[in-house]
Amino acid sequence: MPQPPGPLLSIDTLVRRAVGGEREAFAEIYERYVTRIYRYIYFLTGSAPDVEDLTAQTFLQAWRRIQRFEPRGYSVGPWLLRIAHNVTVSHLRRRHKERQGIPLDYRDPGRDADPALRLEEESDADRLRVAIMSLTPIERDVIILRFVDGLSYAETAEALGRKVNAVRVAQWRALTHLRGILSSPEKQEILVTRNPRR
């Protein structure tokens, strides 16, 4: 009889049990990683209904593949992020409709009282999203994983299948590009006209 996966079990123990077919262990892995996966997908798509579906697809694919999971020096988190990335990229390739803005409940509700402030926040968020989406794929992924998901350099390197130094270089380049884009109104206008999926 399988033991119930408690909150004190290590992720490695949960993975071993999930690889052995224990649904309860995989459910605990889901609980520990669903927020991170949701945030990652949301930042790439900007569409709450799509995010829920893509997050579900990510974990469904993970469950189907968990028995073949081999740690090989990295944990299940980067593996899940890689699945989420592949699911999301496939979805974005199929979808050519306009991107929706960030939902109102994504912000601090205390700041919604001032419509001018809310409009400024939306404008800033849109400009930042457009600027990030204009980066190269590796730069974009590094920025999202490091600053949206809060991963360390090592965790980001694992998730992307890169060396830590490559992640550091990509982050430096991405921040340099973002600084140039966001400080130049002309570059921002070019990006907005090229990327109407705001």
Buried (B, 14 or more C-beta within 10 A) or exposed (E): EEEEBEEEBEBEBBBBBBBEEBEBBBBBBBEBBBEBBBBBBBBBBBBBEBBEBBBEBBBEBBBEEBEEBEEEEBBBBBBBBBBBBEBBEEBBEEEEEEBBBBEEEEBEEEEEEEEEEBEEBBEEBBBBBBBBBBBEEBBBBBBBBBBBBEBEBEBBBBBBEBEBEBBBBBBEBBBEBBEEBBEEEEBBEEBBEEBEBB
